[in-house]
């Protein structure tokens, strides 16, 4: 498969994913709009409704991040940078791109990023614990 064919393949995949997410977002918006709280309900009904609205909001945030990743990947396709690691510049494997078309890192750099994120999260937890005990 030529580079151009590969880019076209991923462009189609990304556009289809974007379309699916947009349809889902529209459905979530309709659910949220139709979920007007009836203040005559009991506390359990109100709490349940609030939890549902928060869930829909969180799903929307997740969808926004996915759409942002798709947009970045589409821009990389146009610029010719798609399929190359943002960290080391090496080609991202076809296997990884097939599994995660929005991948910005090769598998090695992704693993390093995850370790770094865990260390930072651990440090933040320690800072928070130290702050509370002072």
mmCIF file of the C-alpha atoms, coordinates in Angstrom:
data_MODEL
# 
_entry.id   MODEL 
# 
loop_
_atom_site.group_PDB 
_atom_site.id 
_atom_site.type_symbol 
_atom_site.label_atom_id 
_atom_site.label_alt_id 
_atom_site.label_comp_id 
_atom_site.label_asym_id 
_atom_site.label_entity_id 
_atom_site.label_seq_id 
_atom_site.pdbx_PDB_ins_code 
_atom_site.Cartn_x 
_atom_site.Cartn_y 
_atom_site.Cartn_z 
_atom_site.occupancy 
_atom_site.B_iso_or_equiv 
_atom_site.pdbx_formal_charge 
_atom_site.auth_seq_id 
_atom_site.auth_comp_id 
_atom_site.auth_asym_id 
_atom_site.auth_atom_id 
_atom_site.pdbx_PDB_model_num 
ATOM 1   C CA . UNK A 1 1   ? 0.000   0.000  0.000  1.00 0.00 ? 1   UNK A CA 1 
ATOM 2   C CA . UNK A 1 2   ? 1.405   3.377  -0.982 1.00 0.00 ? 2   UNK A CA 1 
ATOM 3   C CA . UNK A 1 3   ? 1.717   6.227  1.501  1.00 0.00 ? 3   UNK A CA 1 
ATOM 4   C CA . UNK A 1 4   ? -1.086  8.100  -0.265 1.00 0.00 ? 4   UNK A CA 1 
ATOM 5   C CA . UNK A 1 5   ? -3.397  5.065  -0.061 1.00 0.00 ? 5   UNK A CA 1 
ATOM 6   C CA . UNK A 1 6   ? -2.533  4.637  3.614  1.00 0.00 ? 6   UNK A CA 1 
ATOM 7   C CA . UNK A 1 7   ? -3.327  8.285  4.352  1.00 0.00 ? 7   UNK A CA 1 
ATOM 8   C CA . UNK A 1 8   ? -6.631  8.053  2.456  1.00 0.00 ? 8   UNK A CA 1 
ATOM 9   C CA . UNK A 1 9   ? -7.537  4.908  4.410  1.00 0.00 ? 9   UNK A CA 1 
ATOM 10  C CA . UNK A 1 10  ? -6.951  6.627  7.756  1.00 0.00 ? 10  UNK A CA 1 
ATOM 11  C CA . UNK A 1 11  ? -8.674  9.797  6.611  1.00 0.00 ? 11  UNK A CA 1 
ATOM 12  C CA . UNK A 1 12  ? -11.817 7.758  5.855  1.00 0.00 ? 12  UNK A CA 1 
ATOM 13  C CA . UNK A 1 13  ? -11.589 5.982  9.217  1.00 0.00 ? 13  UNK A CA 1 
ATOM 14  C CA . UNK A 1 14  ? -11.136 9.271  11.088 1.00 0.00 ? 14  UNK A CA 1 
ATOM 15  C CA . UNK A 1 15  ? -13.981 11.010 9.238  1.00 0.00 ? 15  UNK A CA 1 
ATOM 16  C CA . UNK A 1 16  ? -16.294 8.067  9.941  1.00 0.00 ? 16  UNK A CA 1 
ATOM 17  C CA . UNK A 1 17  ? -15.336 8.147  13.628 1.00 0.00 ? 17  UNK A CA 1 
ATOM 18  C CA . UNK A 1 18  ? -15.947 11.874 13.740 1.00 0.00 ? 18  UNK A CA 1 
ATOM 19  C CA . UNK A 1 19  ? -19.359 11.456 12.144 1.00 0.00 ? 19  UNK A CA 1 
ATOM 20  C CA . UNK A 1 20  ? -20.312 8.716  14.613 1.00 0.00 ? 20  UNK A CA 1 
ATOM 21  C CA . UNK A 1 21  ? -19.234 10.832 17.573 1.00 0.00 ? 21  UNK A CA 1 
ATOM 22  C CA . UNK A 1 22  ? -21.138 13.864 16.262 1.00 0.00 ? 22  UNK A CA 1 
ATOM 23  C CA . UNK A 1 23  ? -24.288 11.759 15.951 1.00 0.00 ? 23  UNK A CA 1 
ATOM 24  C CA . UNK A 1 24  ? -23.764 10.542 19.508 1.00 0.00 ? 24  UNK A CA 1 
ATOM 25  C CA . UNK A 1 25  ? -23.211 14.109 20.741 1.00 0.00 ? 25  UNK A CA 1 
ATOM 26  C CA . UNK A 1 26  ? -26.435 15.220 19.066 1.00 0.00 ? 26  UNK A CA 1 
ATOM 27  C CA . UNK A 1 27  ? -28.305 12.392 20.766 1.00 0.00 ? 27  UNK A CA 1 
ATOM 28  C CA . UNK A 1 28  ? -26.744 13.279 24.128 1.00 0.00 ? 28  UNK A CA 1 
ATOM 29  C CA . UNK A 1 29  ? -27.739 16.923 23.670 1.00 0.00 ? 29  UNK A CA 1 
ATOM 30  C CA . UNK A 1 30  ? -31.313 15.874 22.944 1.00 0.00 ? 30  UNK A CA 1 
ATOM 31  C CA . UNK A 1 31  ? -31.329 13.672 26.038 1.00 0.00 ? 31  UNK A CA 1 
ATOM 32  C CA . UNK A 1 32  ? -29.964 16.497 28.145 1.00 0.00 ? 32  UNK A CA 1 
ATOM 33  C CA . UNK A 1 33  ? -32.467 18.990 26.724 1.00 0.00 ? 33  UNK A CA 1 
ATOM 34  C CA . UNK A 1 34  ? -35.386 16.634 27.324 1.00 0.00 ? 34  UNK A CA 1 
ATOM 35  C CA . UNK A 1 35  ? -34.191 15.857 30.841 1.00 0.00 ? 35  UNK A CA 1 
ATOM 36  C CA . UNK A 1 36  ? -35.750 18.878 32.465 1.00 0.00 ? 36  UNK A CA 1 
ATOM 37  C CA . UNK A 1 37  ? -35.948 18.284 36.170 1.00 0.00 ? 37  UNK A CA 1 
ATOM 38  C CA . UNK A 1 38  ? -39.419 18.072 37.639 1.00 0.00 ? 38  UNK A CA 1 
ATOM 39  C CA . UNK A 1 39  ? -39.004 19.805 40.982 1.00 0.00 ? 39  UNK A CA 1 
ATOM 40  C CA . UNK A 1 40  ? -42.117 18.118 42.315 1.00 0.00 ? 40  UNK A CA 1 
ATOM 41  C CA . UNK A 1 41  ? -40.319 14.764 42.380 1.00 0.00 ? 41  UNK A CA 1 
ATOM 42  C CA . UNK A 1 42  ? -38.842 13.376 45.537 1.00 0.00 ? 42  UNK A CA 1 
ATOM 43  C CA . UNK A 1 43  ? -35.168 13.737 46.476 1.00 0.00 ? 43  UNK A CA 1 
ATOM 44  C CA . UNK A 1 44  ? -34.258 10.363 44.953 1.00 0.00 ? 44  UNK A CA 1 
ATOM 45  C CA . UNK A 1 45  ? -35.755 11.391 41.602 1.00 0.00 ? 45  UNK A CA 1 
ATOM 46  C CA . UNK A 1 46  ? -33.862 14.699 41.700 1.00 0.00 ? 46  UNK A CA 1 
ATOM 47  C CA . UNK A 1 47  ? -30.585 13.016 42.647 1.00 0.00 ? 47  UNK A CA 1 
ATOM 48  C CA . UNK A 1 48  ? -31.026 10.433 39.896 1.00 0.00 ? 48  UNK A CA 1 
ATOM 49  C CA . UNK A 1 49  ? -31.775 13.116 37.326 1.00 0.00 ? 49  UNK A CA 1 
ATOM 50  C CA . UNK A 1 50  ? -28.760 15.157 38.406 1.00 0.00 ? 50  UNK A CA 1 
ATOM 51  C CA . UNK A 1 51  ? -26.514 12.083 38.171 1.00 0.00 ? 51  UNK A CA 1 
ATOM 52  C CA . UNK A 1 52  ? -27.838 11.381 34.659 1.00 0.00 ? 52  UNK A CA 1 
ATOM 53  C CA . UNK A 1 53  ? -27.136 14.954 33.556 1.00 0.00 ? 53  UNK A CA 1 
ATOM 54  C CA . UNK A 1 54  ? -23.621 14.827 35.014 1.00 0.00 ? 54  UNK A CA 1 
ATOM 55  C CA . UNK A 1 55  ? -23.002 11.544 33.192 1.00 0.00 ? 55  UNK A CA 1 
ATOM 56  C CA . UNK A 1 56  ? -24.151 13.039 29.890 1.00 0.00 ? 56  UNK A CA 1 
ATOM 57  C CA . UNK A 1 57  ? -21.927 16.081 30.512 1.00 0.00 ? 57  UNK A CA 1 
ATOM 58  C CA . UNK A 1 58  ? -18.898 13.857 31.181 1.00 0.00 ? 58  UNK A CA 1 
ATOM 59  C CA . UNK A 1 59  ? -19.615 11.849 28.039 1.00 0.00 ? 59  UNK A CA 1 
ATOM 60  C CA . UNK A 1 60  ? -19.698 15.132 26.145 1.00 0.00 ? 60  UNK A CA 1 
ATOM 61  C CA . UNK A 1 61  ? -16.284 16.093 27.506 1.00 0.00 ? 61  UNK A CA 1 
ATOM 62  C CA . UNK A 1 62  ? -14.884 12.711 26.480 1.00 0.00 ? 62  UNK A CA 1 
ATOM 63  C CA . UNK A 1 63  ? -16.396 13.108 23.013 1.00 0.00 ? 63  UNK A CA 1 
ATOM 64  C CA . UNK A 1 64  ? -14.898 16.598 22.688 1.00 0.00 ? 64  UNK A CA 1 
ATOM 65  C CA . UNK A 1 65  ? -11.434 15.241 23.472 1.00 0.00 ? 65  UNK A CA 1 
ATOM 66  C CA . UNK A 1 66  ? -11.893 12.476 20.885 1.00 0.00 ? 66  UNK A CA 1 
ATOM 67  C CA . UNK A 1 67  ? -13.049 14.980 18.259 1.00 0.00 ? 67  UNK A CA 1 
ATOM 68  C CA . UNK A 1 68  ? -10.035 17.172 19.044 1.00 0.00 ? 68  UNK A CA 1 
ATOM 69  C CA . UNK A 1 69  ? -7.728  14.172 18.575 1.00 0.00 ? 69  UNK A CA 1 
ATOM 70  C CA . UNK A 1 70  ? -9.417  13.312 15.283 1.00 0.00 ? 70  UNK A CA 1 
ATOM 71  C CA . UNK A 1 71  ? -9.066  16.900 14.060 1.00 0.00 ? 71  UNK A CA 1 
ATOM 72  C CA . UNK A 1 72  ? -5.362  16.923 14.931 1.00 0.00 ? 72  UNK A CA 1 
ATOM 73  C CA . UNK A 1 73  ? -4.897  13.619 13.086 1.00 0.00 ? 73  UNK A CA 1 
ATOM 74  C CA . UNK A 1 74  ? -6.725  14.950 10.017 1.00 0.00 ? 74  UNK A CA 1 
ATOM 75  C CA . UNK A 1 75  ? -4.492  18.037 10.050 1.00 0.00 ? 75  UNK A CA 1 
ATOM 76  C CA . UNK A 1 76  ? -1.443  15.765 10.245 1.00 0.00 ? 76  UNK A CA 1 
ATOM 77  C CA . UNK A 1 77  ? -2.712  13.844 7.217  1.00 0.00 ? 77  UNK A CA 1 
ATOM 78  C CA . UNK A 1 78  ? -2.967  17.103 5.265  1.00 0.00 ? 78  UNK A CA 1 
ATOM 79  C CA . UNK A 1 79  ? 0.500   18.256 6.356  1.00 0.00 ? 79  UNK A CA 1 
ATOM 80  C CA . UNK A 1 80  ? 2.098   14.846 5.778  1.00 0.00 ? 80  UNK A CA 1 
ATOM 81  C CA . UNK A 1 81  ? 3.003   14.367 9.444  1.00 0.00 ? 81  UNK A CA 1 
ATOM 82  C CA . UNK A 1 82  ? 0.453   11.615 10.131 1.00 0.00 ? 82  UNK A CA 1 
ATOM 83  C CA . UNK A 1 83  ? 1.909   8.331  11.289 1.00 0.00 ? 83  UNK A CA 1 
ATOM 84  C CA . UNK A 1 84  ? 5.036   9.784  12.856 1.00 0.00 ? 84  UNK A CA 1 
ATOM 85  C CA . UNK A 1 85  ? 5.665   9.971  16.597 1.00 0.00 ? 85  UNK A CA 1 
ATOM 86  C CA . UNK A 1 86  ? 5.342   13.445 18.102 1.00 0.00 ? 86  UNK A CA 1 
ATOM 87  C CA . UNK A 1 87  ? 8.121   12.634 20.563 1.00 0.00 ? 87  UNK A CA 1 
ATOM 88  C CA . UNK A 1 88  ? 10.877  10.819 18.649 1.00 0.00 ? 88  UNK A CA 1 
ATOM 89  C CA . UNK A 1 89  ? 9.807   11.387 15.029 1.00 0.00 ? 89  UNK A CA 1 
ATOM 90  C CA . UNK A 1 90  ? 9.938   7.701  14.153 1.00 0.00 ? 90  UNK A CA 1 
ATOM 91  C CA . UNK A 1 91  ? 7.160   6.038  12.155 1.00 0.00 ? 91  UNK A CA 1 
ATOM 92  C CA . UNK A 1 92  ? 4.262   4.686  14.213 1.00 0.00 ? 92  UNK A CA 1 
ATOM 93  C CA . UNK A 1 93  ? 3.663   1.041  13.370 1.00 0.00 ? 93  UNK A CA 1 
ATOM 94  C CA . UNK A 1 94  ? 0.787   0.128  11.055 1.00 0.00 ? 94  UNK A CA 1 
ATOM 95  C CA . UNK A 1 95  ? -0.464  -2.244 13.745 1.00 0.00 ? 95  UNK A CA 1 
ATOM 96  C CA . UNK A 1 96  ? -0.670  0.615  16.291 1.00 0.00 ? 96  UNK A CA 1 
ATOM 97  C CA . UNK A 1 97  ? -2.325  2.992  13.837 1.00 0.00 ? 97  UNK A CA 1 
ATOM 98  C CA . UNK A 1 98  ? -4.876  0.333  12.935 1.00 0.00 ? 98  UNK A CA 1 
ATOM 99  C CA . UNK A 1 99  ? -5.728  -0.058 16.619 1.00 0.00 ? 99  UNK A CA 1 
ATOM 100 C CA . UNK A 1 100 ? -5.502  3.651  17.504 1.00 0.00 ? 100 UNK A CA 1 
ATOM 101 C CA . UNK A 1 101 ? -5.782  5.858  14.379 1.00 0.00 ? 101 UNK A CA 1 
ATOM 102 C CA . UNK A 1 102 ? -5.314  9.004  16.479 1.00 0.00 ? 102 UNK A CA 1 
ATOM 103 C CA . UNK A 1 103 ? -2.048  7.766  18.010 1.00 0.00 ? 103 UNK A CA 1 
ATOM 104 C CA . UNK A 1 104 ? 0.451   10.594 18.398 1.00 0.00 ? 104 UNK A CA 1 
ATOM 105 C CA . UNK A 1 105 ? 3.212   8.466  19.856 1.00 0.00 ? 105 UNK A CA 1 
ATOM 106 C CA . UNK A 1 106 ? 4.935   5.247  18.875 1.00 0.00 ? 106 UNK A CA 1 
ATOM 107 C CA . UNK A 1 107 ? 4.429   2.433  21.364 1.00 0.00 ? 107 UNK A CA 1 
ATOM 108 C CA . UNK A 1 108 ? 7.767   3.055  23.119 1.00 0.00 ? 108 UNK A CA 1 
ATOM 109 C CA . UNK A 1 109 ? 7.134   6.771  23.620 1.00 0.00 ? 109 UNK A CA 1 
ATOM 110 C CA . UNK A 1 110 ? 3.524   6.098  24.650 1.00 0.00 ? 110 UNK A CA 1 
ATOM 111 C CA . UNK A 1 111 ? 4.752   3.719  27.365 1.00 0.00 ? 111 UNK A CA 1 
ATOM 112 C CA . UNK A 1 112 ? 7.234   6.355  28.581 1.00 0.00 ? 112 UNK A CA 1 
ATOM 113 C CA . UNK A 1 113 ? 4.440   8.949  28.597 1.00 0.00 ? 113 UNK A CA 1 
ATOM 114 C CA . UNK A 1 114 ? 2.206   6.666  30.670 1.00 0.00 ? 114 UNK A CA 1 
ATOM 115 C CA . UNK A 1 115 ? 4.989   6.020  33.193 1.00 0.00 ? 115 UNK A CA 1 
ATOM 116 C CA . UNK A 1 116 ? 5.667   9.758  33.395 1.00 0.00 ? 116 UNK A CA 1 
ATOM 117 C CA . UNK A 1 117 ? 1.948   10.467 33.905 1.00 0.00 ? 117 UNK A CA 1 
ATOM 118 C CA . UNK A 1 118 ? 1.735   7.881  36.698 1.00 0.00 ? 118 UNK A CA 1 
ATOM 119 C CA . UNK A 1 119 ? 4.764   9.399  38.418 1.00 0.00 ? 119 UNK A CA 1 
ATOM 120 C CA . UNK A 1 120 ? 3.255   12.885 38.158 1.00 0.00 ? 120 UNK A CA 1 
ATOM 121 C CA . UNK A 1 121 ? -0.091  11.653 39.476 1.00 0.00 ? 121 UNK A CA 1 
ATOM 122 C CA . UNK A 1 122 ? 1.687   9.953  42.371 1.00 0.00 ? 122 UNK A CA 1 
ATOM 123 C CA . UNK A 1 123 ? 3.607   13.144 43.146 1.00 0.00 ? 123 UNK A CA 1 
ATOM 124 C CA . UNK A 1 124 ? 0.397   15.169 43.069 1.00 0.00 ? 124 UNK A CA 1 
ATOM 125 C CA . UNK A 1 125 ? -1.204  12.709 45.489 1.00 0.00 ? 125 UNK A CA 1 
ATOM 126 C CA . UNK A 1 126 ? 1.808   13.020 47.820 1.00 0.00 ? 126 UNK A CA 1 
ATOM 127 C CA . UNK A 1 127 ? 1.727   16.816 47.606 1.00 0.00 ? 127 UNK A CA 1 
ATOM 128 C CA . UNK A 1 128 ? -1.967  16.771 48.430 1.00 0.00 ? 128 UNK A CA 1 
ATOM 129 C CA . UNK A 1 129 ? -1.388  14.453 51.403 1.00 0.00 ? 129 UNK A CA 1 
ATOM 130 C CA . UNK A 1 130 ? 1.512   16.585 52.660 1.00 0.00 ? 130 UNK A CA 1 
ATOM 131 C CA . UNK A 1 131 ? -0.561  19.741 52.314 1.00 0.00 ? 131 UNK A CA 1 
ATOM 132 C CA . UNK A 1 132 ? -3.422  18.238 54.334 1.00 0.00 ? 132 UNK A CA 1 
ATOM 133 C CA . UNK A 1 133 ? -1.123  17.143 57.152 1.00 0.00 ? 133 UNK A CA 1 
ATOM 134 C CA . UNK A 1 134 ? 0.505   20.558 57.558 1.00 0.00 ? 134 UNK A CA 1 
# 
